[in-house]
């Protein structure tokens, strides 16, 4: 009987204490929630009051109190980054990365955002280190290597760019085209340093990646010519004409000079045909200049006049004006006309990237705008328009 009485008293007491504790816990959670909300309103108020540094401190405290606010902090960090406030974005994302209790997935995302902060801020050394850490996270390797390759190309660290591109190639990306150009960059550097052996080695590596890369073939021809091997140079140029004929304007003058060593008429015939095919002013200039030297000034003038009739443009007018000014050094009007034509032709005669539309006065294998390779046609905008007519 005593046992049953104790039981009847204890059960209601336990129930009552559980109910009370439950209420206490709810009140505590409500208090914490209210505290978090207060902190958020305070942070927003500081942000709107143009006190972002104080706002960052408040938002960091909110993350410490409630892990569910991490996404909102990423959004805030991205806002700072887009506004160019990189120090604040870096501070927010650095705090998230260094949180010991942060789940691996969230830490990887924070590291990705922090790496991007450094990259956008132009802090390439820190961005490189951050992306190297990001590559250690499972599933983030390709993202990190893509960014690292961009950094290495921007900083012209071609050996590292090749190594990183090979890692991406092993993950399924086809980057032979890019790797071929990286080797061409190394070959060009070696050539400037008069290191012909290494230049040849890099050029061969470039062709191994892309046997029809016109840049690599042109480099191969130049190196062969420097070594006195005209047969090899002609073979490389011939391959460019067969596989990538649009790049003929880049090699026409050099090939004509080699042909002229044995036959001037053959060289001039080649330039005549090259101009008829491409309409390139560079080819026309080479044709006119060599005709003046190998034949006479009158024949060179006829070549320029015929070109102006068949392909009228400011660039062509500039060529003939320059020729007339040179033939008549005492003619002030001829000099003025030549100067005006040259200046005006430079305004319109620009290369345009097929990928992003970037305009440049000089030909480049890589677009400075979008950093894509082989997107500049070797013809200027006005020459392309003439070819379409």
Secondary structure, DSSP 4 states (H G I P E B T S, - for coil): -HHHHHHHHHHHHHHHHHHHHHHHHHHHHHHHHHHHHHHHHHHHHHHHTT-HHHHHHHHHHHHHH-GGGHHHHHHHHHHHHHTT-HHHHHHHHHHHHT-TTS-HHHHHHHHHHHHHHHHHTT-HHHHHHHHHHHTTSTT-HHHHHHHHHHHHHHTT-HHHHHHHHHHHHHTT---HHHHHHHHHHHHHHHHHTT-HHHHHHHHHHHHHH-TT-HHHHHHHHHHHHHTT-HHHHHHHHHHHHHH-GGGGGGTHHHHHHHHHTT-HHHHHHHHHHHHHHH--HHHHHHHHHHHHHHT-HHHHHHHHHHHHHHS--HHHHHHHHHHHHHH-TT-HHHHHHHHHHHHHHHHH--EEBTTT--EESS--SB-TTT--BS-B-SS-HHHHHHHH-
